[in-house]
Amino acid sequence: MGLPENIDALLVKFDINQDALARVAGVAPSSVTRWRNGAQMRREPLEKICDYFGLTEDDMLSSSVGLAAKEHGYVLPKGAMPVYSSGEATVPLLTLGRVHAGALTDEEGVERRVEVPASICSRHPRAFALVVEGGCMNRVIPEGSHVLVDPDREPQNGSIVVVETEGYQAVMRRWYRGSSTLMLTADSYEKHEDMVFGMDDGPVRVVGTVVWFQPSKEME
């Protein structure tokens, strides 16, 4: 979620149309169309819109705390950034988080830019990207890869997921849910113990299901 989605949320929230927003911003309606298609907004119309509706710049520009996120009650996990399709073959993605494919660990900050297929983005509109650290999934996803994580995709047994424990530590493993236990297993060339959670072990939150990845050597 960014400027295009925040504009859509503004139109719904204040029950106005695109022409009315253009009048507030002091621009032509075609400018609003361009913003909704991904063009950047100049500071002057941004300030006019914020002043008129009593909004902050983050309300209009932020992916994680903007109007769209607030209206839908959705806040991205720490260090992650959503992805949107531009209609091109690939979409530039700024990845701002790291997930550990090994032991449970706190998420770490990292910043890289990678190209994501637009067809993938269109099927997973709220997906975000993380960088993989550790080798417990290296039979399928090498360390250093970017993974695209869909928070809306329900994991099935065998899915690769990113989960977060009660202590806000994250790990990426395969998901197997039984009647009374959850097992997170490695898929590695090395030996790793399974992580088994029972009913009394505290909550395990699904951050999202991995739907795509790109090895680090393809990013160079």
ZADO-1210 file (C-alpha; in nm, 4 decimals, padded with zeros to 6 digits):
<atoms>
<atom x="00.0000" y="00.0000" z="00.0000" code="MET" pos="1"/>
<atom x="00.1318" y="00.3416" z="-00.1028" code="GLY" pos="2"/>
<atom x="00.0070" y="00.6587" z="-00.2648" code="LEU" pos="3"/>
<atom x="-00.2322" y="00.4883" z="-00.5151" code="PRO" pos="4"/>
<atom x="-00.4012" y="00.2837" z="-00.2427" code="GLU" pos="5"/>
<atom x="-00.4073" y="00.5770" z="00.0002" code="ASN" pos="6"/>
<atom x="-00.5791" y="00.7942" z="-00.2605" code="ILE" pos="7"/>
<atom x="-00.8412" y="00.5245" z="-00.3139" code="ASP" pos="8"/>
<atom x="-00.8927" y="00.5047" z="00.0632" code="ALA" pos="9"/>
<atom x="-00.9262" y="00.8847" z="00.0818" code="LEU" pos="10"/>
<atom x="-01.1942" y="00.8904" z="-00.1898" code="LEU" pos="11"/>
<atom x="-01.3943" y="00.6285" z="-00.0032" code="VAL" pos="12"/>
<atom x="-01.3396" y="00.7730" z="00.3448" code="LYS" pos="13"/>
<atom x="-01.4471" y="01.1258" z="00.2508" code="PHE" pos="14"/>
<atom x="-01.7029" y="01.0153" z="-00.0111" code="ASP" pos="15"/>
<atom x="-01.5655" y="01.2291" z="-00.2923" code="ILE" pos="16"/>
<atom x="-01.4759" y="01.1609" z="-00.6523" code="ASN" pos="17"/>
<atom x="-01.1539" y="01.2097" z="-00.8411" code="GLN" pos="18"/>
<atom x="-01.2563" y="01.5474" z="-00.9850" code="ASP" pos="19"/>
<atom x="-01.3273" y="01.6842" z="-00.6381" code="ALA" pos="20"/>
<atom x="-00.9870" y="01.5701" z="-00.5142" code="LEU" pos="21"/>
<atom x="-00.8238" y="01.7375" z="-00.8138" code="ALA" pos="22"/>
<atom x="-00.9931" y="02.0668" z="-00.7216" code="ARG" pos="23"/>
<atom x="-00.8673" y="02.0401" z="-00.3634" code="VAL" pos="24"/>
<atom x="-00.5137" y="01.9686" z="-00.4853" code="ALA" pos="25"/>
<atom x="-00.5232" y="02.2425" z="-00.7485" code="GLY" pos="26"/>
<atom x="-00.4444" y="02.0055" z="-01.0334" code="VAL" pos="27"/>
<atom x="-00.6170" y="01.8569" z="-01.3355" code="ALA" pos="28"/>
<atom x="-00.8129" y="01.5298" z="-01.2892" code="PRO" pos="29"/>
<atom x="-00.5561" y="01.3625" z="-01.5140" code="SER" pos="30"/>
<atom x="-00.2938" y="01.4237" z="-01.2442" code="SER" pos="31"/>
<atom x="-00.5012" y="01.2270" z="-00.9942" code="VAL" pos="32"/>
<atom x="-00.5266" y="00.9482" z="-01.2502" code="THR" pos="33"/>
<atom x="-00.1495" y="00.9418" z="-01.2817" code="ARG" pos="34"/>
<atom x="-00.1077" y="00.9291" z="-00.9027" code="TRP" pos="35"/>
<atom x="-00.3463" y="00.6356" z="-00.8857" code="ARG" pos="36"/>
<atom x="-00.1368" y="00.4627" z="-01.1518" code="ASN" pos="37"/>
<atom x="00.1864" y="00.5053" z="-00.9562" code="GLY" pos="38"/>
<atom x="00.3156" y="00.8542" z="-01.0448" code="ALA" pos="39"/>
<atom x="00.4702" y="01.0630" z="-00.7678" code="GLN" pos="40"/>
<atom x="00.2834" y="01.3577" z="-00.6175" code="MET" pos="41"/>
<atom x="00.4502" y="01.6993" z="-00.5999" code="ARG" pos="42"/>
<atom x="00.4811" y="01.8658" z="-00.2598" code="ARG" pos="43"/>
<atom x="00.2381" y="02.1527" z="-00.3314" code="GLU" pos="44"/>
<atom x="-00.0679" y="01.9345" z="-00.4051" code="PRO" pos="45"/>
<atom x="00.0341" y="01.6991" z="-00.1228" code="LEU" pos="46"/>
<atom x="00.0311" y="01.9850" z="00.1275" code="GLU" pos="47"/>
<atom x="-00.3033" y="02.1139" z="-00.0038" code="LYS" pos="48"/>
<atom x="-00.4641" y="01.7705" z="00.0341" code="ILE" pos="49"/>
<atom x="-00.3230" y="01.7178" z="00.3833" code="CYS" pos="50"/>
<atom x="-00.4337" y="02.0642" z="00.4981" code="ASP" pos="51"/>
<atom x="-00.7837" y="02.0303" z="00.3539" code="TYR" pos="52"/>
<atom x="-00.8581" y="01.6857" z="00.4992" code="PHE" pos="53"/>
<atom x="-00.6526" y="01.7167" z="00.8191" code="GLY" pos="54"/>
<atom x="-00.4125" y="01.4410" z="00.7171" code="LEU" pos="55"/>
<atom x="-00.0402" y="01.3830" z="00.7594" code="THR" pos="56"/>
<atom x="00.2056" y="01.3129" z="00.4807" code="GLU" pos="57"/>
<atom x="00.2323" y="00.9543" z="00.6084" code="ASP" pos="58"/>
<atom x="-00.1431" y="00.9182" z="00.5612" code="ASP" pos="59"/>
<atom x="-00.0900" y="00.9821" z="00.1909" code="MET" pos="60"/>
<atom x="00.2527" y="00.8344" z="00.1230" code="LEU" pos="61"/>
<atom x="00.3192" y="00.5541" z="00.3695" code="SER" pos="62"/>
<atom x="00.2728" y="00.1898" z="00.2791" code="SER" pos="63"/>
<atom x="00.2552" y="00.0617" z="00.6358" code="SER" pos="64"/>
<atom x="00.0733" y="00.3400" z="00.8251" code="VAL" pos="65"/>
<atom x="-00.1105" y="00.5251" z="00.5481" code="GLY" pos="66"/>
<atom x="-00.4844" y="00.5676" z="00.5080" code="LEU" pos="67"/>
<atom x="-00.5248" y="00.2368" z="00.3266" code="ALA" pos="68"/>
<atom x="-00.3476" y="00.0439" z="00.6018" code="ALA" pos="69"/>
<atom x="-00.5523" y="00.2208" z="00.8707" code="LYS" pos="70"/>
<atom x="-00.8832" y="00.1698" z="00.6946" code="GLU" pos="71"/>
<atom x="-00.8174" y="-00.2003" z="00.6398" code="HIS" pos="72"/>
<atom x="-00.6622" y="-00.2536" z="00.9826" code="GLY" pos="73"/>
<atom x="-00.3465" y="-00.3969" z="00.8288" code="TYR" pos="74"/>
<atom x="00.0072" y="-00.3114" z="00.9357" code="VAL" pos="75"/>
<atom x="00.3059" y="-00.4810" z="00.7746" code="LEU" pos="76"/>
<atom x="00.5467" y="-00.6872" z="00.9825" code="PRO" pos="77"/>
<atom x="00.8562" y="-00.5014" z="01.0999" code="LYS" pos="78"/>
<atom x="01.1057" y="-00.4351" z="00.8241" code="GLY" pos="79"/>
<atom x="00.8860" y="-00.5495" z="00.5357" code="ALA" pos="80"/>
<atom x="00.7592" y="-00.3569" z="00.2377" code="MET" pos="81"/>
<atom x="00.4603" y="-00.4417" z="00.0156" code="PRO" pos="82"/>
<atom x="00.4756" y="-00.4986" z="-00.3580" code="VAL" pos="83"/>
<atom x="00.2456" y="-00.3746" z="-00.6347" code="TYR" pos="84"/>
<atom x="00.2273" y="-00.4572" z="-00.9999" code="SER" pos="85"/>
<atom x="00.3221" y="-00.1774" z="-01.2380" code="SER" pos="86"/>
<atom x="00.2041" y="-00.3753" z="-01.5381" code="GLY" pos="87"/>
<atom x="00.5614" y="-00.4247" z="-01.6558" code="GLU" pos="88"/>
<atom x="00.7366" y="-00.7589" z="-01.6862" code="ALA" pos="89"/>
<atom x="00.9159" y="-00.7005" z="-01.3571" code="THR" pos="90"/>
<atom x="00.8531" y="-00.4741" z="-01.0602" code="VAL" pos="91"/>
<atom x="01.1302" y="-00.3032" z="-00.8600" code="PRO" pos="92"/>
<atom x="01.1057" y="-00.4098" z="-00.4973" code="LEU" pos="93"/>
<atom x="01.2838" y="-00.2555" z="-00.2015" code="LEU" pos="94"/>
<atom x="01.3353" y="-00.5268" z="00.0579" code="THR" pos="95"/>
<atom x="01.3757" y="-00.4029" z="00.4126" code="LEU" pos="96"/>
<atom x="01.3669" y="-00.7131" z="00.6302" code="GLY" pos="97"/>
<atom x="01.5531" y="-01.0338" z="00.7056" code="ARG" pos="98"/>
<atom x="01.4111" y="-01.3670" z="00.8218" code="VAL" pos="99"/>
<atom x="01.6168" y="-01.6509" z="00.9648" code="HIS" pos="100"/>
<atom x="01.5952" y="-01.9966" z="00.8106" code="ALA" pos="101"/>
<atom x="01.7522" y="-02.1668" z="01.1074" code="GLY" pos="102"/>
<atom x="01.7031" y="-02.0947" z="01.4756" code="ALA" pos="103"/>
<atom x="01.4404" y="-01.8523" z="01.5988" code="LEU" pos="104"/>
<atom x="01.5794" y="-01.5004" z="01.5831" code="THR" pos="105"/>
<atom x="01.4685" y="-01.1397" z="01.5856" code="ASP" pos="106"/>
<atom x="01.4108" y="-00.9902" z="01.2426" code="GLU" pos="107"/>
<atom x="01.6968" y="-00.7721" z="01.1227" code="GLU" pos="108"/>
<atom x="01.7058" y="-00.4737" z="00.8923" code="GLY" pos="109"/>
<atom x="01.8516" y="-00.4978" z="00.5445" code="VAL" pos="110"/>
<atom x="01.8071" y="-00.2950" z="00.2281" code="GLU" pos="111"/>
<atom x="01.8299" y="-00.4214" z="-00.1281" code="ARG" pos="112"/>
<atom x="01.6478" y="-00.3727" z="-00.4537" code="ARG" pos="113"/>
<atom x="01.5259" y="-00.6680" z="-00.6592" code="VAL" pos="114"/>
<atom x="01.3002" y="-00.7260" z="-00.9594" code="GLU" pos="115"/>
<atom x="00.9798" y="-00.9222" z="-00.8965" code="VAL" pos="116"/>
<atom x="00.7617" y="-01.0549" z="-01.1825" code="PRO" pos="117"/>
<atom x="00.4507" y="-00.8409" z="-01.2219" code="ALA" pos="118"/>
<atom x="00.2396" y="-01.1543" z="-01.2717" code="SER" pos="119"/>
<atom x="00.3399" y="-01.2705" z="-00.9227" code="ILE" pos="120"/>
<atom x="00.2634" y="-00.9315" z="-00.7705" code="CYS" pos="121"/>
<atom x="-00.0815" y="-00.9197" z="-00.9267" code="SER" pos="122"/>
<atom x="-00.1750" y="-01.2546" z="-00.7721" code="ARG" pos="123"/>
<atom x="-00.0450" y="-01.1544" z="-00.4299" code="HIS" pos="124"/>
<atom x="-00.1281" y="-00.7836" z="-00.3917" code="PRO" pos="125"/>
<atom x="-00.0358" y="-00.7579" z="-00.0229" code="ARG" pos="126"/>
<atom x="00.2825" y="-00.9626" z="-00.0408" code="ALA" pos="127"/>
<atom x="00.6089" y="-00.8280" z="00.0953" code="PHE" pos="128"/>
<atom x="00.9697" y="-00.9407" z="00.0678" code="ALA" pos="129"/>
<atom x="01.2306" y="-01.0611" z="00.3132" code="LEU" pos="130"/>
<atom x="01.5914" y="-01.1746" z="00.2814" code="VAL" pos="131"/>
<atom x="01.6722" y="-01.5314" z="00.3942" code="VAL" pos="132"/>
<atom x="01.9487" y="-01.5893" z="00.6463" code="GLU" pos="133"/>
<atom x="02.0552" y="-01.9375" z="00.7542" code="GLY" pos="134"/>
<atom x="02.0592" y="-02.2765" z="00.5858" code="GLY" pos="135"/>
<atom x="01.7739" y="-02.4844" z="00.7216" code="CYS" pos="136"/>
<atom x="01.5751" y="-02.4423" z="00.3956" code="MET" pos="137"/>
<atom x="01.8700" y="-02.4540" z="00.1566" code="ASN" pos="138"/>
<atom x="01.7475" y="-02.7603" z="-00.0359" code="ARG" pos="139"/>
<atom x="01.4797" y="-02.5354" z="-00.1842" code="VAL" pos="140"/>
<atom x="01.5688" y="-02.1741" z="-00.0944" code="ILE" pos="141"/>
<atom x="01.9397" y="-02.0821" z="-00.0695" code="PRO" pos="142"/>
<atom x="02.0654" y="-01.8461" z="00.1973" code="GLU" pos="143"/>
<atom x="02.0643" y="-01.4849" z="00.0781" code="GLY" pos="144"/>
<atom x="01.7575" y="-01.5315" z="-00.1418" code="SER" pos="145"/>
<atom x="01.4681" y="-01.2904" z="-00.1487" code="HIS" pos="146"/>
<atom x="01.1366" y="-01.4532" z="-00.0596" code="VAL" pos="147"/>
<atom x="00.7949" y="-01.3055" z="-00.1342" code="LEU" pos="148"/>
<atom x="00.5600" y="-01.3647" z="00.1582" code="VAL" pos="149"/>
<atom x="00.1810" y="-01.3472" z="00.1223" code="ASP" pos="150"/>
<atom x="00.0056" y="-01.2692" z="00.4534" code="PRO" pos="151"/>
<atom x="-00.3302" y="-01.3707" z="00.3040" code="ASP" pos="152"/>
<atom x="-00.2299" y="-01.7189" z="00.1862" code="ARG" pos="153"/>
<atom x="-00.3346" y="-01.9856" z="00.4377" code="GLU" pos="154"/>
<atom x="-00.0555" y="-02.2414" z="00.4838" code="PRO" pos="155"/>
<atom x="-00.1201" y="-02.6032" z="00.3952" code="GLN" pos="156"/>
<atom x="00.0806" y="-02.8965" z="00.5242" code="ASN" pos="157"/>
<atom x="00.4124" y="-02.8790" z="00.3442" code="GLY" pos="158"/>
<atom x="00.3908" y="-02.5039" z="00.2745" code="SER" pos="159"/>
<atom x="00.6964" y="-02.2907" z="00.3418" code="ILE" pos="160"/>
<atom x="00.5955" y="-02.0283" z="00.5949" code="VAL" pos="161"/>
<atom x="00.7366" y="-01.7446" z="00.7983" code="VAL" pos="162"/>
<atom x="00.6057" y="-01.7639" z="01.1532" code="VAL" pos="163"/>
<atom x="00.6557" y="-01.5527" z="01.4614" code="GLU" pos="164"/>
<atom x="00.6568" y="-01.6816" z="01.8175" code="THR" pos="165"/>
<atom x="00.5259" y="-01.5232" z="02.1328" code="GLU" pos="166"/>
<atom x="00.8617" y="-01.3525" z="02.1801" code="GLY" pos="167"/>
<atom x="00.8353" y="-01.1844" z="01.8364" code="TYR" pos="168"/>
<atom x="01.1057" y="-01.4017" z="01.6889" code="GLN" pos="169"/>
<atom x="01.0689" y="-01.5228" z="01.3316" code="ALA" pos="170"/>
<atom x="01.1706" y="-01.8354" z="01.1458" code="VAL" pos="171"/>
<atom x="01.1062" y="-01.9800" z="00.7972" code="MET" pos="172"/>
<atom x="01.0328" y="-02.3529" z="00.7729" code="ARG" pos="173"/>
<atom x="00.7852" y="-02.6061" z="00.6331" code="ARG" pos="174"/>
<atom x="00.4484" y="-02.6132" z="00.8083" code="TRP" pos="175"/>
<atom x="00.2766" y="-02.9290" z="00.9331" code="TYR" pos="176"/>
<atom x="-00.0326" y="-02.8905" z="01.1508" code="ARG" pos="177"/>
<atom x="-00.1729" y="-03.1871" z="01.3403" code="GLY" pos="178"/>
<atom x="-00.4759" y="-03.2134" z="01.5662" code="SER" pos="179"/>
<atom x="-00.2881" y="-03.0919" z="01.8736" code="SER" pos="180"/>
<atom x="00.0608" y="-02.9957" z="01.7587" code="THR" pos="181"/>
<atom x="00.2337" y="-02.7745" z="01.5064" code="LEU" pos="182"/>
<atom x="00.5614" y="-02.8971" z="01.3577" code="MET" pos="183"/>
<atom x="00.8011" y="-02.6697" z="01.1704" code="LEU" pos="184"/>
<atom x="01.0557" y="-02.8739" z="00.9792" code="THR" pos="185"/>
<atom x="01.3756" y="-02.7929" z="00.7955" code="ALA" pos="186"/>
<atom x="01.4382" y="-02.8796" z="00.4305" code="ASP" pos="187"/>
<atom x="01.8153" y="-02.8715" z="00.4343" code="SER" pos="188"/>
<atom x="02.1266" y="-03.0542" z="00.3264" code="TYR" pos="189"/>
<atom x="02.2328" y="-03.0351" z="00.6915" code="GLU" pos="190"/>
<atom x="02.0590" y="-03.1880" z="00.9911" code="LYS" pos="191"/>
<atom x="01.8244" y="-02.9598" z="01.1873" code="HIS" pos="192"/>
<atom x="01.5875" y="-03.0544" z="01.4651" code="GLU" pos="193"/>
<atom x="01.2163" y="-03.0093" z="01.4080" code="ASP" pos="194"/>
<atom x="01.0398" y="-02.7382" z="01.6047" code="MET" pos="195"/>
<atom x="00.7298" y="-02.8798" z="01.7718" code="VAL" pos="196"/>
<atom x="00.4688" y="-02.6627" z="01.9417" code="PHE" pos="197"/>
<atom x="00.1884" y="-02.7996" z="02.1563" code="GLY" pos="198"/>
<atom x="-00.1311" y="-02.6418" z="02.2813" code="MET" pos="199"/>
<atom x="00.0434" y="-02.4986" z="02.5908" code="ASP" pos="200"/>
<atom x="00.3542" y="-02.3604" z="02.4234" code="ASP" pos="201"/>
<atom x="00.2181" y="-02.0150" z="02.3517" code="GLY" pos="202"/>
<atom x="00.0933" y="-01.8652" z="02.0251" code="PRO" pos="203"/>
<atom x="00.2691" y="-01.9043" z="01.6931" code="VAL" pos="204"/>
<atom x="00.1565" y="-01.6351" z="01.4495" code="ARG" pos="205"/>
<atom x="00.1725" y="-01.6974" z="01.0755" code="VAL" pos="206"/>
<atom x="00.3429" y="-01.3950" z="00.9207" code="VAL" pos="207"/>
<atom x="00.2737" y="-01.5349" z="00.5747" code="GLY" pos="208"/>
<atom x="00.3255" y="-01.8126" z="00.3248" code="THR" pos="209"/>
<atom x="00.6201" y="-01.8008" z="00.0852" code="VAL" pos="210"/>
<atom x="00.4899" y="-01.7772" z="-00.2725" code="VAL" pos="211"/>
<atom x="00.8065" y="-01.6925" z="-00.4705" code="TRP" pos="212"/>
<atom x="01.1803" y="-01.6598" z="-00.4217" code="PHE" pos="213"/>
<atom x="01.4874" y="-01.5449" z="-00.6106" code="GLN" pos="214"/>
<atom x="01.8386" y="-01.6740" z="-00.5347" code="PRO" pos="215"/>
<atom x="02.0982" y="-01.4113" z="-00.4517" code="SER" pos="216"/>
<atom x="02.3165" y="-01.4976" z="-00.7542" code="LYS" pos="217"/>
<atom x="02.0306" y="-01.3879" z="-00.9822" code="GLU" pos="218"/>
<atom x="02.0201" y="-01.0462" z="-00.8175" code="MET" pos="219"/>
<atom x="02.3719" y="-00.9476" z="-00.9193" code="GLU" pos="220"/>
</atoms>
